[in-house]
């Protein structure tokens, strides 16, 4: 399926506090990126800056789920933000308070980064199809979308982006890294990754980014397969359409794929759960102030009765874990795959008058039976691991070096480019286009050849002689999911 390929949106379970607070914002308060980024922060007096810092410290201490007092936060501010003239810097103060929390999901945003984090999906880009997040100051891949340039290049969830086209990203914001990754359609971009102890260089070919958060296909004639990228505001409406089609076709077998889904909006997950689960308690939300705790119910007396299976893996996190947990705990669905990530926490995003902002953890969600998800994850009912295999070169179409323009030769060229991760599998059709040209150019750069993007004889010869000692993942989980309904 075509995915929404956005190189910069953090897919965490983020929400506003149950009681609205001044200065807070979230996905529902998205602003226009260019306009917001261009705004100039107002001049603030010393007294105004101190008041802003004090109010943020009070709000954070009142709501930070794991507990910290405002005096401790202000002490960090005093140590970090007063220069020799005794002048406070609001942004430095906010950053110091975020650092003082010791919260894995707390983050300070520059005005530009804050705009990127709160923008709603929609703009058209040419990128590689990943979601990034900052972890300890490192840009880490949170989601890799299927059929994307990133997937074709072998980029994996958890990889750290160390450099883009040779430019060290260690001191860059997500906005700056995203700007380097995006570019002209069909053009290659070299990404340097750290994966454990390894350092890898991969080349991805930029693709048109099409906004799409989920899709449904009918498999084997009678199984509805719903693949969900992330939980966005449009997802409940998309599910209405899927459920309507399922009912119209009298389908009674449904697979929901939440693998590699890093999360998104809390309310989207709740609304989808309420569509699928009959009336009753589906989850609990707990906050530092216990008077704000919420029990979330479904009031659906007409929930569909089809048989439901949910695919999960170690990268199923946050809002996707919320939905999977609700379905599993209420006995509405079986989970198949591997243990999930274990991010059952919720973050609040707040913006300052300077345009900068911050995010910190304000609560966690639990099952109806008070089972914790955060740091624990969900154990699937049916555990299935995928399998890794080596690419079989004998399956490549033979390239006729005496006539490299033959259709079979072109197919062989594209198959080899695909095996190298330079061309998405869905584009391997033996027809050269701009994406093929970009893939050829990337291969030529790898081989130290002039990057013309043309499949000339020397390039085709190099492709034919290349040693394709490459592994690929066999989707055993999907194979078993289809058998589950037999």
LINCORPE-V386297 format. One record per residue. N is the residue number from 0. RES is the residue in one letter. SS is DSSP state (@ for helix, = for strand, . for the rest). Layout:
N RES SS
N RES SS
//
This chain:
0 X .
1 X .
2 X .
3 X .
4 X .
5 X .
6 X .
7 X .
8 X .
9 X .
10 X .
11 X .
12 X .
13 X =
14 X .
15 X .
16 X .
17 X .
18 X .
19 X .
20 X .
21 X .
22 X .
23 X =
24 X =
25 X .
26 X @
27 X @
28 X @
29 X .
30 X .
31 X .
32 X @
33 X @
34 X @
35 X @
36 X @
37 X @
38 X .
39 X .
40 X .
41 X .
42 X .
43 X .
44 X .
45 X @
46 X @
47 X @
48 X @
49 X @
50 X @
51 X @
52 X @
53 X @
54 X @
55 X @
56 X @
57 X @
58 X @
59 X @
60 X @
61 X @
62 X @
63 X .
64 X .
65 X .
66 X .
67 X .
68 X .
69 X @
70 X @
71 X @
72 X @
73 X @
74 X @
75 X @
76 X @
77 X @
78 X @
79 X @
80 X @
81 X .
82 X .
83 X .
84 X .
85 X .
86 X .
87 X .
88 X .
89 X @
90 X @
91 X @
92 X @
93 X @
94 X @
95 X @
96 X @
97 X @
98 X @
99 X @
100 X @
101 X .
102 X .
103 X .
104 X .
105 X .
106 X =
107 X =
108 X =
109 X .
110 X @
111 X @
112 X @
113 X @
114 X @
115 X @
116 X @
117 X @
118 X .
119 X .
120 X .
121 X .
122 X .
123 X .
124 X =
125 X =
126 X =
127 X .
128 X .
129 X =
130 X =
131 X =
132 X =
133 X =
134 X =
135 X .
136 X .
137 X =
138 X =
139 X =
140 X =
141 X =
142 X =
143 X =
144 X .
145 X .
146 X .
147 X .
148 X @
149 X @
150 X @
151 X @
152 X @
153 X .
154 X .
155 X .
156 X .
157 X .
158 X .
159 X =
160 X =
161 X =
162 X =
163 X =
164 X .
165 X .
166 X =
167 X =
168 X .
169 X .
170 X .
171 X .
172 X .
173 X @
174 X @
175 X @
176 X @
177 X @
178 X @
179 X @
180 X @
181 X .
182 X .
183 X .
184 X .
185 X .
186 X .
187 X =
188 X =
189 X =
190 X =
191 X =
192 X =
193 X =
194 X =
195 X .
196 X .
197 X =
198 X =
199 X =
200 X =
201 X =
202 X =
203 X =
204 X =
205 X .
206 X =
207 X =
208 X =
209 X .
210 X .
211 X .
212 X .
213 X =
214 X =
215 X =
216 X =
217 X =
218 X =
219 X .
220 X .
221 X .
222 X =
223 X =
224 X =
225 X =
226 X =
227 X =
228 X .
229 X .
230 X =
231 X .
232 X .
233 X .
234 X @
235 X @
236 X @
237 X @
238 X @
239 X @
240 X @
241 X @
242 X @
243 X @
244 X @
245 X @
246 X @
247 X @
248 X .
249 X .
250 X .
251 X .
252 X =
253 X =
254 X =
255 X =
256 X =
257 X .
258 X .
259 X .
260 X .
261 X .
262 X .
263 X =
264 X =
265 X @
266 X @
267 X @
268 X @
269 X @
270 X @
271 X @
272 X @
273 X @
274 X @
275 X @
276 X .
277 X .
278 X .
279 X =
280 X =
281 X =
282 X =
283 X =
284 X =
285 X =
286 X =
287 X .
288 X .
289 X @
290 X @
291 X @
292 X .
293 X =
294 X =
295 X =
296 X =
297 X =
298 X .
299 X .
300 X .
301 X .
302 X .
303 X .
304 X .
305 X .
306 X =
307 X =
308 X =
309 X =
310 X =
311 X =
312 X .
313 X .
314 X .
315 X .
316 X .
317 X .
318 X @
319 X @
320 X @
321 X @
322 X @
323 X @
324 X @
325 X @
326 X @
327 X @
328 X @
329 X .
330 X .
331 X .
332 X .
333 X =
334 X =
335 X =
336 X =
337 X .
338 X .
339 X .
340 X .
341 X .
342 X .
343 X .
344 X =
345 X =
346 X =
347 X =
348 X =
349 X =
350 X =
351 X .
352 X .
353 X .
354 X .
355 X .
356 X =
357 X =
358 X =
359 X =
360 X =
361 X =
362 X =
363 X =
364 X =
365 X =
366 X .
367 X .
368 X .
369 X .
370 X .
371 X =
372 X .
373 X .
374 X .
375 X .
376 X .
377 X .
378 X .
379 X .
380 X .
381 X =
382 X =
383 X .
384 X .
385 X .
386 X =
387 X =
388 X =
389 X =
390 X .
391 X .
392 X @
393 X @
394 X @
395 X .
396 X .
397 X .
398 X .
399 X .
400 X .
401 X .
402 X .
403 X .
404 X .
405 X .
406 X @
407 X @
408 X @
409 X @
410 X @
411 X @
412 X @
413 X @
414 X @
415 X @
416 X @
417 X @
418 X @
419 X .
420 X .
421 X .
422 X .
423 X .
424 X @
425 X @
426 X @
427 X .
428 X .
429 X .
430 X .
431 X .
432 X .
433 X @
434 X @
435 X @
436 X @
437 X @
438 X @
439 X @
440 X @
441 X @
442 X @
443 X @
444 X @
445 X @
446 X .
447 X .
448 X .
449 X .
450 X .
451 X .
452 X .
453 X .
454 X .
455 X .
456 X @
457 X @
458 X @
459 X @
460 X @
461 X @
462 X @
463 X @
464 X @
465 X .
466 X .
467 X .
468 X .
469 X .
470 X =
471 X =
472 X =
473 X =
474 X .
475 X @
476 X @
477 X @
478 X @
479 X @
480 X @
481 X @
482 X @
483 X @
484 X .
485 X .
//
